[in-house]
Amino acid sequence: MARRNPAPGAGRVPADPEQVIDGLYALPPGDFTRARDEAALNARRGGDRTLAERIKKLRKPNTAAWVADQLVREDRPAMERFTALGESLRQAQQHLEGEQLKDLLVQRRQVVAALVNQAKALARDAGVNLSESAEQELTGTLLAALADPEAARALLTGRLTTALHPGVALPDIVISLAPPVAAGPKTRTRRTAEPTPVEGTAGRHRETERLRRKADRLREEAGQAQEAARRCEESATEAQEQAEGAERDRAEAVRHEHHAKAAVETARAALAEAEAELATAEQARRAADAAVGPARARAERAAKDARGRRAAADRLRRQLAELA
């Protein structure tokens, strides 16, 4: 079970209200409402009613939004590179050929999958259950950040309260790999000069060179994103191994606990049996003590009687001796 953190700013009014808000959205969702109300109360007690009202209006994040926020808190530079990849993909959709775009989309799926795995590890470490539906919402949020600059900026705030959804720029399921369709002919209002063959060839060369440089840059950015995904995968794998080790330790501790409880029960049973035997022995001792007194009195009376009889016998022997 994750350790419950105190409310941000508990017992005091912080110098930077933004730190309080960031701290609230860093807490597990189950702790948010209590911590928010405490922070609002502290702000009100400190005389900052405006801040108190602002904090009170903060919405509790759902699980998918919360874990997306934690990805930003865990490694903001990596998430900034991730959202920058979205801009590259949007440009690639306009300029790259189908196979090149397809390769980038494969890398996009790998990066998103790696971030989802990292998010699952973060949730597990915080004691938060990331359900299948929440995992799907998280995937949608990450895809939305790639598809829409506004969604990317919202993600990077680290204060999402609900999941984002992919827009039409880069739909997750249906995406055209064909080159963009050229615009239809426009009605000419005036005649323009036709480019000379030399000008047309030079222009095509310049455009080709520009697209080549853009493709090289996009491939480089995709490679960087793939490397970031690999690092995320390694982090997720390491976290998974640590979690599995912790689970094994917990299972071993449970077994030891069961053995200890069994030993305690055995010891308690032996103690009860020994106490019963002790009570029986004490009862027998008391009975023996009670019988000792009368027996001793009878022995003393018998000894006294024997002494009297011995004295009488001695007198008789003396009298016989005198007569003889």
C-alpha positions as CSV (number, residue, x, y, z in Angstrom):
1,M,0.0,0.0,0.0
2,A,1.4,3.4,-0.9
3,R,2.4,5.8,1.8
4,R,-0.2,8.5,2.3
5,N,1.4,11.9,1.8
6,P,0.3,15.0,3.8
7,A,-1.6,17.7,2.1
8,P,0.7,20.2,0.3
9,G,1.1,23.3,2.4
10,A,-0.6,21.6,5.4
11,G,-0.5,24.0,8.4
12,R,0.9,27.0,6.5
13,V,0.2,29.3,3.5
14,P,2.9,28.7,0.8
15,A,4.8,31.4,-0.8
16,D,4.0,30.1,-4.3
17,P,0.4,29.0,-4.8
18,E,1.4,27.1,-8.0
19,Q,3.6,24.8,-5.9
20,V,0.5,23.9,-3.9
21,I,-1.5,23.1,-7.0
22,D,1.3,21.1,-8.5
23,G,1.6,19.2,-5.3
24,L,-2.1,18.4,-5.3
25,Y,-1.9,16.9,-8.8
26,A,1.2,14.9,-7.7
27,L,-0.9,13.0,-5.1
28,P,-2.7,9.8,-5.9
29,P,-6.3,10.4,-6.9
30,G,-7.6,8.9,-3.7
31,D,-5.8,11.6,-1.6
32,F,-6.7,14.5,-3.8
33,T,-10.0,15.7,-2.4
34,R,-8.9,15.5,1.3
35,A,-5.6,17.3,0.5
36,R,-7.4,19.9,-1.7
37,D,-9.9,20.8,1.0
38,E,-7.1,21.0,3.6
39,A,-5.0,23.3,1.4
40,A,-8.1,25.5,0.7
41,L,-8.7,25.7,4.5
42,N,-5.1,26.7,5.2
43,A,-5.2,29.4,2.5
44,R,-8.4,30.8,4.0
45,R,-7.0,30.7,7.5
46,G,-3.9,32.6,6.1
47,G,-6.2,35.3,4.8
48,D,-5.9,34.5,1.1
49,R,-9.5,34.0,0.2
50,T,-8.8,34.2,-3.5
51,L,-6.3,31.4,-3.4
52,A,-8.7,29.4,-1.2
53,E,-11.5,29.7,-3.7
54,R,-9.1,28.8,-6.6
55,I,-7.9,25.7,-4.8
56,K,-11.5,24.7,-3.8
57,K,-12.5,24.7,-7.5
58,L,-9.7,22.3,-8.6
59,R,-11.1,19.2,-10.1
60,K,-10.0,15.7,-9.1
61,P,-8.1,14.0,-11.9
62,N,-9.3,10.6,-13.2
63,T,-6.8,7.8,-13.2
64,A,-5.7,8.2,-16.8
65,A,-5.2,12.0,-16.5
66,W,-3.4,11.5,-13.2
67,V,-0.9,9.0,-14.5
68,A,-0.3,11.2,-17.6
69,D,0.5,14.1,-15.2
70,Q,3.0,11.8,-13.4
71,L,4.8,11.1,-16.7
72,V,5.4,14.8,-17.0
73,R,6.6,15.1,-13.4
74,E,8.8,12.1,-13.7
75,D,10.8,13.2,-16.8
76,R,9.6,16.5,-18.3
77,P,12.4,16.8,-20.9
78,A,11.5,13.4,-22.3
79,M,7.8,14.4,-22.5
80,E,8.8,17.6,-24.3
81,R,10.7,15.6,-26.8
82,F,7.7,13.3,-27.1
83,T,5.4,16.2,-27.9
84,A,7.9,17.7,-30.3
85,L,7.8,14.4,-32.2
86,G,4.1,15.2,-32.9
87,E,5.1,18.3,-34.8
88,S,7.5,16.2,-36.8
89,L,4.8,13.7,-37.6
90,R,2.3,16.4,-38.6
91,Q,4.9,17.8,-41.0
92,A,5.8,14.3,-42.3
93,Q,2.2,13.6,-43.2
94,Q,2.4,16.5,-45.6
95,H,5.8,15.9,-47.1
96,L,7.1,12.3,-46.7
97,E,6.3,9.4,-49.0
98,G,4.1,6.5,-47.7
99,E,6.8,4.1,-46.6
100,Q,8.7,6.8,-44.8
101,L,5.6,8.0,-43.0
102,K,4.7,4.4,-42.2
103,D,8.1,3.9,-40.5
104,L,7.6,7.0,-38.4
105,L,4.1,5.8,-37.3
106,V,5.6,2.5,-36.3
107,Q,8.1,4.4,-34.1
108,R,5.2,6.5,-32.8
109,R,3.4,3.4,-31.6
110,Q,6.6,2.1,-30.0
111,V,7.2,5.4,-28.1
112,V,3.5,5.5,-26.9
113,A,3.7,1.9,-25.8
114,A,6.9,2.5,-23.9
115,L,5.4,5.5,-22.1
116,V,2.3,3.5,-21.2
117,N,4.5,0.8,-19.7
118,Q,6.4,3.5,-17.7
119,A,3.1,5.0,-16.6
120,K,1.9,1.6,-15.4
121,A,5.1,1.2,-13.3
122,L,4.6,4.7,-11.8
123,A,1.0,3.9,-10.9
124,R,2.0,0.6,-9.4
125,D,4.7,2.3,-7.3
126,A,2.1,4.8,-6.0
127,G,-0.4,2.0,-5.2
128,V,-2.8,3.1,-7.9
129,N,-4.6,0.5,-10.0
130,L,-4.4,1.4,-13.7
131,S,-7.4,-0.5,-15.2
132,E,-7.6,-1.6,-18.8
133,S,-10.0,1.3,-19.6
134,A,-7.7,3.8,-17.9
135,E,-4.8,2.4,-19.9
136,Q,-6.8,2.9,-23.1
137,E,-7.6,6.5,-22.1
138,L,-3.9,7.1,-21.3
139,T,-3.0,5.9,-24.8
140,G,-5.6,8.2,-26.3
141,T,-4.2,11.1,-24.3
142,L,-0.7,10.5,-25.6
143,L,-1.9,10.2,-29.2
144,A,-3.9,13.4,-28.8
145,A,-0.7,15.2,-27.6
146,L,1.0,14.0,-30.8
147,A,-1.9,15.0,-33.0
148,D,-2.8,18.4,-31.6
149,P,-0.4,21.2,-30.3
150,E,-3.1,22.4,-27.9
151,A,-3.4,18.9,-26.4
152,A,0.4,18.7,-26.2
153,R,0.5,22.0,-24.3
154,A,-2.3,20.7,-22.0
155,L,-0.4,17.5,-21.3
156,L,2.8,19.4,-20.4
157,T,1.0,21.4,-17.7
158,G,1.0,18.2,-15.6
159,R,-2.5,19.2,-14.4
160,L,-4.9,17.2,-16.6
161,T,-8.1,16.2,-14.9
162,T,-9.6,14.1,-17.7
163,A,-8.2,12.1,-20.6
164,L,-7.6,13.8,-24.0
165,H,-8.8,12.3,-27.2
166,P,-7.0,12.2,-30.6
167,G,-8.2,14.8,-33.1
168,V,-8.4,14.5,-36.8
169,A,-4.8,15.4,-37.5
170,L,-3.3,12.0,-36.8
171,P,-6.1,9.5,-36.1
172,D,-4.9,6.4,-34.4
173,I,-6.7,3.8,-36.5
174,V,-7.3,5.3,-40.0
175,I,-4.5,7.3,-41.5
176,S,-3.7,7.9,-45.1
177,L,-0.3,6.8,-46.2
178,A,-0.9,8.2,-49.7
179,P,0.7,11.5,-50.8
180,P,-1.4,14.5,-50.2
181,V,-4.0,15.2,-53.0
182,A,-3.1,18.2,-55.0
183,A,-5.5,21.1,-55.0
184,G,-7.9,21.4,-57.9
185,P,-7.3,24.1,-60.6
186,K,-8.3,27.6,-59.6
187,T,-10.0,30.1,-61.8
188,R,-7.5,32.5,-63.0
189,T,-8.2,36.2,-62.8
190,R,-5.1,37.2,-64.7
191,R,-2.4,35.4,-66.7
192,T,0.8,34.8,-65.0
193,A,4.2,34.3,-66.6
194,E,5.1,30.7,-67.3
195,P,8.4,29.7,-65.7
196,T,11.3,29.0,-68.0
197,P,12.6,25.4,-68.1
198,V,15.7,26.4,-66.2
199,E,13.7,28.2,-63.5
200,G,11.3,25.2,-63.3
201,T,14.2,22.7,-62.9
202,A,16.0,24.8,-60.4
203,G,12.8,25.2,-58.4
204,R,12.2,21.5,-58.4
205,H,15.8,20.9,-57.3
206,R,15.4,23.4,-54.4
207,E,12.1,21.8,-53.3
208,T,13.6,18.3,-53.5
209,E,16.6,19.4,-51.5
210,R,14.4,21.0,-48.9
211,L,12.3,17.9,-48.6
212,R,15.4,15.7,-48.3
213,R,16.8,17.9,-45.5
214,K,13.4,17.8,-43.8
215,A,13.2,14.0,-44.1
216,D,16.7,13.6,-42.7
217,R,15.8,15.8,-39.8
218,L,12.6,13.9,-39.2
219,R,14.5,10.6,-39.3
220,E,17.0,12.0,-36.8
221,E,14.2,13.2,-34.5
222,A,12.4,9.8,-34.8
223,G,15.7,8.1,-33.9
224,Q,16.0,10.2,-30.8
225,A,12.4,9.4,-29.9
226,Q,13.0,5.7,-30.4
227,E,16.1,6.0,-28.1
228,A,13.9,7.7,-25.5
229,A,11.4,4.9,-25.9
230,R,14.1,2.3,-25.4
231,R,15.2,4.1,-22.2
232,C,11.5,4.2,-21.1
233,E,11.3,0.5,-21.8
234,E,14.4,-0.2,-19.7
235,S,13.0,1.9,-16.9
236,A,9.7,0.0,-17.1
237,T,11.4,-3.3,-17.2
238,E,13.6,-2.4,-14.2
239,A,10.5,-1.2,-12.3
240,Q,8.7,-4.5,-13.2
241,E,11.6,-6.5,-12.0
242,Q,11.7,-4.5,-8.7
243,A,8.0,-5.0,-8.3
244,E,8.3,-8.8,-8.9
245,G,11.1,-8.9,-6.4
246,A,9.0,-7.0,-3.9
247,E,6.2,-9.4,-4.5
248,R,8.4,-12.4,-3.9
249,D,9.7,-10.8,-0.7
250,R,6.1,-10.1,0.4
251,A,5.1,-13.8,-0.3
252,E,8.1,-15.0,1.7
253,A,7.2,-12.7,4.6
254,V,3.6,-14.0,4.5
255,R,4.9,-17.6,4.7
256,H,7.1,-16.7,7.6
257,E,4.1,-15.0,9.3
258,H,2.0,-18.1,8.8
259,H,4.7,-20.3,10.3
260,A,5.2,-17.9,13.2
261,K,1.4,-17.8,13.9
262,A,1.4,-21.6,13.8
263,A,4.3,-21.7,16.3
264,V,2.5,-19.3,18.6
265,E,-0.7,-21.4,18.5
266,T,1.3,-24.5,19.4
267,A,3.1,-22.7,22.2
268,R,-0.3,-21.4,23.5
269,A,-1.7,-24.9,23.5
270,A,1.4,-26.3,25.3
271,L,1.1,-23.4,27.9
272,A,-2.5,-24.2,28.5
273,E,-1.7,-27.9,29.0
274,A,1.1,-27.0,31.4
275,E,-1.1,-24.6,33.3
276,A,-3.7,-27.4,33.7
277,E,-1.1,-29.8,35.0
278,L,0.2,-27.2,37.4
279,A,-3.3,-26.6,38.7
280,T,-3.8,-30.4,39.3
281,A,-0.4,-30.6,41.1
282,E,-1.3,-27.6,43.3
283,Q,-4.6,-29.2,44.2
284,A,-2.9,-32.5,45.1
285,R,-0.4,-30.5,47.2
286,R,-3.1,-28.7,49.1
287,A,-4.9,-32.0,49.8
288,A,-1.7,-33.5,51.0
289,D,-1.1,-30.5,53.2
290,A,-4.6,-30.9,54.6
291,A,-3.9,-34.5,55.5
292,V,-0.5,-33.9,57.1
293,G,-1.9,-32.1,60.2
294,P,-4.2,-34.9,61.5
295,A,-1.6,-37.6,60.7
296,R,1.0,-35.7,62.7
297,A,-1.4,-35.4,65.7
298,R,-2.1,-39.1,65.6
299,A,1.6,-39.9,65.4
300,E,2.3,-37.6,68.4
301,R,-0.4,-39.2,70.4
302,A,0.9,-42.7,69.6
303,A,4.4,-41.7,70.5
304,K,3.2,-40.3,73.8
305,D,1.2,-43.4,74.5
306,A,4.3,-45.5,73.7
307,R,6.4,-43.5,76.0
308,G,3.9,-44.0,78.8
309,R,3.8,-47.7,78.3
310,R,7.6,-47.9,78.2
311,A,7.8,-46.1,81.5
312,A,5.2,-48.5,83.1
313,A,7.2,-51.4,81.8
314,D,10.4,-50.0,83.3
315,R,8.7,-49.6,86.7
316,L,7.5,-53.2,86.6
317,R,10.9,-54.4,85.8
318,R,12.4,-52.5,88.7
319,Q,9.8,-53.9,91.1
320,L,10.5,-57.4,89.9
321,A,14.2,-56.9,90.4
322,E,13.7,-55.6,94.0
323,L,11.5,-58.7,94.8
324,A,14.1,-61.0,93.4
